[in-house]
């Protein structure tokens, strides 16, 4: 895993400038660094290296292809690079004289043999790269299929800037740094800023599965998709799996086992995050089944019972025989992470689980350099509660006149979430719902929806109309609003799963994991996002994924071949923190300073009166506005660092 950056300017580039840009992302690659300038000094490429595969100097970047045509800076891993080498050796009239055994060298040889797109299509992995084609005098940027690795780009004046993180681009003298108020509105709605948008005007995120090309004579980026969720979904629906549910489980285990095996490739110590849930437990079980020694596993816990999964992770680890390390986190340890967040994420990002994700990454880094995770299982196998909840809720509420639904919603919200939680606490055992009050208030807020897409958008939004909260914050269209993809032929649940794969997964989950792990120089890998496994999952009928009312049915069956069912079966908890209580307690003083009314008025981004009202309602426990307030607080904390 590494960090890349660079820039193009016809008038000339400066080696000291690009070195300064690369220095900002040193945590992504603390082991080595390199810079390359093209012949007329109009392009600079820079690389920071975290050595994972081929630790020798043969893995140094920027790297030039054998033909001399291509020069690359590469961030990520090509998991099938050994297979690609065999194919390349077969194609070559004489055996290729490899300098080392890095996947970057293999990819460059693929460029020589098949062209850039041809090599990328044949590659299985996670990556972001910039490559200079000397023959065509073209700069090509590329990003992996699901968006595991980040890549920002954009023209600032006469310079085309690009890099793994915004902090690199910001150190270029042409960087303008004009804040995009529409992006703030997106943040308020989602807790993240969806691609292709960024917090800055003129700076974009390259969409997953895309290649971008600019040439000397055409400064307008040409973007081409080589793989997309939309195409994978459509192909899967046209070629539905026709075998039995049991055969589906067999094939899923084969694909998952192969993905895990490939992603265990490493020349440095390797382990896995383990929450004790279905997804991470499956990854760890398949790792342990293919390892001759105990796999190193890591989990964190909280002393608050409703937020603690560490006890379940420990039980799974003990059963599988892993070398398990756990850390119980108190509020002081968690609070210590908060000041790091603005720099860690470069632009405002406000999924609260960013805190435990960073802490578990710190824990893992003390023992390993690579860690596998179970992300992606929910989107692929119908795991989120909102899928069934939305579909079931719509069946019920669509029969009720909207006027009556509005009355019901008002009645539900008359009682505070705190009081509803007390009611829920009286319910015995497994029937009890975690965070019942918040969920009830969330459900009430979407009762007036007139379609499933509107209902779903309401459930994934922290504010229905963020433009009313953000001054001049006109919200740009996204895949969830004005740029909806064509998912005709999918039912409501499948539509939600596909939209999550295009939005929530790359723009929230994968951003969170990448920045948290890279912030401590830890490489994180996600086996469920092997594109062959993704494509197979979309071939499976929903009746197999959601069977007898049980979500992730085929994945659970794979897991139960390795772990006792009773160790796994329990209500879904998620990687949450007691944010609402922390904002009223240990984070109150910090929050008060950032949300002070005169400060908000002076800065001019938010409607100060609205924000103040939200804050007072939260403090009084009249409402739980923790997540919406966290969106605002994360922008405020980030903006404060921009002024320094």
N, C-alpha and C positions, 0 to 999 in steps of 0.2 A: 504494500500500500504506500502511496506516495502523494505528493502535491505537485501540481503543475501550474505554470503561469507564463505569460509572455505578452508581446504586443507587436503590432505592425504599424509602421509609419513611413510613407514614401520618402519623407525628408530625412530619414535616418533614425536609428535607435541608439540607445546608450546602455552599455553593459552595466554600468553602476546602477542605473535605474532599475533594470530587470533583476539585478542581484538584490536590491532593496525590496522589490516586490516579493521575490521568493523567500526572503528572510522572514516575512510575516507568516508564512505557513510552515515554519520549521517543524512544528509538532507533528505535521503529517509525514515528515521525512527527516528525522534527526541524524540518519546514518551517513548521508552523502549528499552532495549538491553538484549541479553542473549547469553550464550556460552555453548556448550556441547562437551565433549570428550568421545570417546568410551572406552571400558574396557581396551584395551591394549595401549591406547593413540596413536593410529596410525591415527586417524581421528579427526578433529575439525570442528564443525559447529558453525557459528555465525549469529546473527540476529539483525537487527535494525527495530524497529516497529513504523509505523505511524498508530495510532489506528483509525479505521473506523467503524468496526462492532465488537460488544462486547468489550467495552472499559475497562472491568474488567481484573483482573489478570488471569482469565481463558483463556484469549487470548494470554498469554505470550508464546514466543518461544525462543529456540527450544522446540518442543512439542513431547511427546511420545504417541504412540497409546495405547489403552486400553489393548491390548494383550501384549504390551511391545516389539513387534517385530520391529516396525518402529519408527524412530526419524526423524523429518522433520524441515527444515527452509523453509518458504513459503513466496513468494512475489506475491501479486495480490488479486483477488477476484473470488470466485466461486458463480456465481449469482443464480444458481438453488440449492443451498445447502439445503434449506428447503425441496424441493422435494426429494433430496437425503436422508435426514433424515427420511422422511416418508417411503421411500423404505427400508432403513436399519432397521427401527423399525419393519417393516413387516417381514423382513427376520429373525430377532432375535427371539429365542425361548422365551426370556423374554425381557421386555422393556429395552432399553439401558439407562444407567444412565449417562446422559450428564453432563459434568462439567460446560459448558457455552453454548453460542449460536454462537460461531465463525465458519466460514466456514473451517478453518484449522482443527479443531477437527473433523468436518464432513468428510473431505477428508481422514484423517487418519483412521477413522472407515470404510470408503470405501476401503482403502488398505487392512484392515483386512478381509473384506467380499469378495472383488472381485479381489484382487491383485492390483498392482500399475497401470498397463495398463488398467485393467477393470474399475477402478475408474476414471481414467483420461478420458477415452472415454465417460463415463456417465456425465462428468462435462461440464458445460457451463461457460466460464469465460476467464479471462486474468491472466496468471500466469507464474512464473518461480520458480522452487523448487529444493532442494537437499534433498534426503531422504536416510538414512542408514537402510539397511535391515539386522538386527542382525542375522537372521536365515541363510540367504545365504551369509552373509559377503560381501555384495555388496553395492556400492554407486551408486545411480540412480539420474541423473539430468533430469529435464523435462521442456519443454517450451510450451506455449499455441499455438493454431492452426495457428493464423495469425501473431504471433510475436510481440504482444503488449508489452510484458515484456522482458527485455534483460537478457542474460546469457552467460558469457565468461568462457572459460575453457582451460586448457592445462598443459602438463608436463613441468616443469622447473627444470632440474636436476632430483633429486629423489622425488620431490614434485609435486603432482597433485593439481593445484590451480583452484578455481572457484569463481565466484561472479557476482553480478549485474552490476558492473562497473569495468573498468580496474584500476581505482585508488586504489581499494582494493587489487587487485593482485600485484600491483607494490610495495606494502609495505612489501611483503614477502621477506625474505633475499635471497631466491633462484631465485627470479625474475631476468631475464637476460636482457630484454629490447632491444633486437636487432631489429632495424627497418627493416621492409619488404618493399623493394623498389617496388616490384610488387603491393603492397597495395597503395603506393603513386600514381602509374599509374592509378589504379582504381579510386582513389579520383579525380585525374585530369579529368578523363572521366566523372564521374557521380556526383561529389560533395559529395559522401559518399563512404564508403568501404563496399561492399556487403558481407553478410554472405556466407560462413563460415569464411571469411578472417577477420583479424584485422590488425592494424598497426604494430603489433609485430610478429616476427617469433615464431612459436610454440604455439601461443595463438589464439583460434578460437571462433567464435560465434556459439552456438548451433542453428541449423536451426529450424524455426517454425514447430510445430507439431511433434516434435521428443523427444524420450527418449534416454538417454545415460547411459550405464552401465559399470562400471569397478569393478573388483573383486580382491581379495587379490592375486590370482594366475594368473591374466591376466590384465596387466597394459594397454593393447591396448583398447581404448574405443570402445564399441559396440554400434552403433547408429541404432535405429529402428524408423521408421515413423509410427505414429498412425493415422495421418490425413494429407492430402496434398491438395494444390490448384489443382494440376494435377488430382487427383482422384475426387475432387469435380466437376471440369470442365467436365471430362469424364462422370461421373454419370449424371450430368445435361443434357448433350447432348443426352444421351441414354434415358432419361426420361423427354423429353421436356413437358413443361406446355401446356395443350391442351385446356384450357378454353379461354374465350374471353378476350380482353384487359381490360375490366371493371372488370372481375372476378380476373384478375391478380392484379389490383389495390387494390381490397378488401383484397386479401390474403396478399399482401405486407403490407397494413396498419395493419392487424392483427399481423403479425410477428414483424413489427417495433414497434408497440405499446407495445407488450409483452416484447421485448428486452429493450425498454426504461423503462418500469415499473420495470423490474428486476434490472436495473442498477441505479434506483433511491433509491435502498436499501442502507441505511446509518444511523449510529447513530450520525453523525456529520452534520453540515450545508452543503448543496449541491446546486450547480448552474450549469450554462452552458456557454460555449463560444458561442457568436452570431456574425456572420459576416454579416448577412442579405442575404446570398446566399441560394440556394436551400437546401443544406445538413444541415447546422446548424439550419436554420429556421424550417426544418421539425422536427429535434430532439426537439427543444424548443417547438414547437407547440404541439407535442405529450406529452411532459412533462407537459405543462400547462393544457392540456385536462384531465390529471390524477391527478392534484394537487389541493388541496383545498385553497391554498394560492398562491400569485404571485411568480413565479419562479425567482430566482436571475440570471440575465444575464449580460455578460461582453463583451465589445468590445473596440478596440482602433482605433484611426483614425490618419491620417496624414494631414498636411495642404496642401500638394501637391495633387491637385484634381485627377490626374490620378491614385493615389495610395490609395484613401480614400473611404472605404466602410462603415464608421461609420454612415453616414447619413442614409443609407439603413437599417442598423441594428437597429437604433433608431426608424425608422418608423415601422418595424416589431414588435419590442418590445412594442411600444405603442399600436399597433393593438391587440396584444395578451394579453396585460395587465401585462407584467412582471415587476419586480423591476429591472430596467436597470441602469447599471453604465458604463460610457464611459470615456475614457481618450484620449485626443489629444496629440500626441507625437511629440516633436520637434527633430531636428537633434542632439542636445546636449544630450537629454535623451537617444536616440538610441545609440549614440557614447559611452555612459557610460557603455553599455552592452558589447561592443566588448572585453575589457580586461578580462571579465568573461568567455568568450566562451571556451578557451582551457581547463580550469578546469571543466567547466560544461559538456563538451562532452567527456572528457578523451582521445579520439583519434581524429585526424583531421576530422572535419565535416563541410561542407561549403554550406549548403542550406541557402541563405541569410534570408529567412523567420524565421530562428532561432531567430533573434532579436525581431521582433514583437511577436513571440510566447512566448518568455521569459517575455516580458513586460506585455502581457495580463495575463500570469500566475501569475505574481507578483500582478497585479490588483485584480484578482479573490481571491488570497490567503488572502487578507485583509478582505474578507467577508465570504469565505467558505473554506472547506477542501477537497471537492470533486467537480469536474466540468466535465460535459459531453461535447463531441465535435461531429462534423458531419463528421469526417474523414472516408474515405472508400467509400463514395457515388459515387465518380467519377469513381473509378476502377470497381465498381459493375454495374453501370448503364450507362456506356459509356459517362462520363461527360467531359473528357479532350478534348480540341480542337484538339489535335494532332491525335486523332483517326480518325475523319472524314477528317481532313486535309491531313493525310498521305494517306488514301484510295483514296480520290478524286484527290490528287496531282499525285499519281501513275497512275491513269486512264488517266490522261492528258499527263504526261511526258513520259510514256512508249511508246507512239506512235512517239516520237521525237527521232531522232538519238542522241546518246550520245555526239557526236562532237558538234552538235548544242546546246545541253543543257549546255555544258561547256562554250560556247561563251555567252549564255544568262546569266549564273551565273556570269561571269566576268563583264558583263555590269551592273548587279544589284549591285555588290559590288564596282563598281567604284564610286558610290555615297554613301556618309557616312550615317550611320543610323540616325544621327542628322538631315541631310538634308531630308531624307525620312520622318522623324517625322514631319517636317515642312509641307511637302506636305500633309501628313495625317491630319494635323490640319486644313487644308482648306476645308476638307470634312465635310459637316454638320451632326450634330446629331448622331444617332445610327449607321450610316454607317461608322463612324470613328473607326479606329483600334488602340487600345492601344499598345504602344511600336512597332509601325508598322515597323520602321527601323530595329530593332533587329530581328523581325520575318522574314522580307524579307531577311536579310543577312543569317539567319539560314536556310531558305528555299533554298537559293542559294547554300549553302554549301553541300546540299544533292542532287542536281540536277543530278549528274552523277551516282546515285545509279542504280544497275541493278536488284533489287528485292525489294519487300515491306519490308522484314526483314532488309535489308541493309539500306533502307530509314528510317525505324523506329529507328534503332540503331544510325544513324546519327542525328536524331532529338533529341534523349535523351542523346547525347554525347556533352560535351563541348570541346572535342578535339578528332579528328579522330584517331590520332596515339600518345597517351600519352607517349609511350615508347621512342619517339624521343625527348620528352621534359624532361623526367626523366632519369637521368644518370643510366645506368644499370637497367632500370625499365621495365623488361620483364613482360608483363601483364598476370596474370593467367586467365584461362578460367572461365566464369560465365554462368548463365542461358541465358544471352543475346549473348554469343559468343560460346565457345566450348562445353558447357554443356547444350545445348538447350533441353528442355523437348519435349516429343512427343505430339504435339497438332494437329495431323492429324484429319481432319474433321471440324476444326474451320476455319472460314474465316479470312481475314486479320485483321479486327477490333477486333474480339473476341480474336485472338492471342495476339494482343497488350494489351488488357485488362487483360488477364491471366498473361502475363509476368510482367505487372505493379504490379499485386497482389503478385507476387513472389519476386519482386525486389524493385521497387520504394516505394511501400507501407510499407513493414517492415523495409527496410534499410534506408529510408529517412524520410518519414512522421512520422512513429511511433517512430523512434529514436528521432526526433526533439521534438515531443510532450512529450515523456517520460522524457528526460533529462531536458527540460525547466520546466516542472511542478514539477518533483522531486527535482529540484534545489531549489525550494522554499517550499518544503514539501506539495505539492498539488497533490492529486490523480486525474488523468485524465482517463475518461472512454469513450469507443467508441461503441455505440449501434449498428451501422451498421455492426460491425464485429462479432456479434453473429453468430456462425457458421451455425445455422439453417436458418438465413436470407441470409447468403452468399450462401448456397446450393440452396435455392429457387431462388435467383437471377440468378444463372447459369442454372436454368431450363427455364428461360424466353427466348424466341426467341429474337434475335437482333431486329427484326421488332417491338417488343413492347418497348424495351429500347430506340431505336432510331426510333421515329415514326414521319412521315411527316417532316423529317429533324430536329426534336427537340430532343436533348439529354435528358437523364434521364426522359423520358416521364412518366413512372409509378410513380416515386418518386414525380415528379411535381404534378401529379393528387392527390396524398395523401396530399401534402402540400396545394393545392388549396381548399381542404375541410375545411381548418382551417385558411387560410390567403388569402387575396385578391390577385389575379393574378398580378395586376399592381404593387404591392409592390415588386415583385420578378423578373419580366421579364426585363432583361437588359443584356448587354454583360458581359461574365465571366471575372472577374478581377484577382482573386487569392490574396494570402496574401503576396503581394510584397512590396519592399521598393525601393526608388530611388537610388539604389546602384551605378550606373554609375556616377551620379552627386556627390554623397558623396565621391567616390574615387578621383574625381578631386578637391573636395572642402575640407570639414572638416576632411576627412580621408587621405588626400594626404601626410601629413608629416609622419604619422604612416606607410603608405604604402611604402613611399620612403625608410624608414629605413629598412624595412623587405626585400625590393627588391633591395637593393643596390648591384651593380654588384660584387664588390670584396667579399662581404659577401656571396653571392650565390656561388661564385667560391670556397671560403674557405670551406663552408659547404659541397659542392659536391653532392647535391641531384638533382639540376636542371641545365639545360643548361642556363648559365647566360646570354649569348648573346640573345637567343630566348626570355627569360623572359623580358629582358630590351626592346627589340623591341616591344613586346606586350604592355608594360607599356607606352612607348612613343607614340605609335599609339592611345592608349586609351586617354592619356592626350590631344592629338591634336584633338580628336574627329574624327580622320580618321576612326577608328573602335570602336565599343563598345565591349571591351573584359572584361566587368565587372565580369561576372560569372566565366570565366576561371581564371582571376586574383584572384578572391575571393577564388577559390580552392587552389591556390598557397599561398595566404596570410594566409589562415587558417592553412595550414601545417606549414608555417614559424612561425606564432604566437604560435602554439602548440609546435613546436620544441624548441622555445626559452624558454618555461617553463620547458622543460626537462633538460636544461643545468643548471638551477638554483637549 
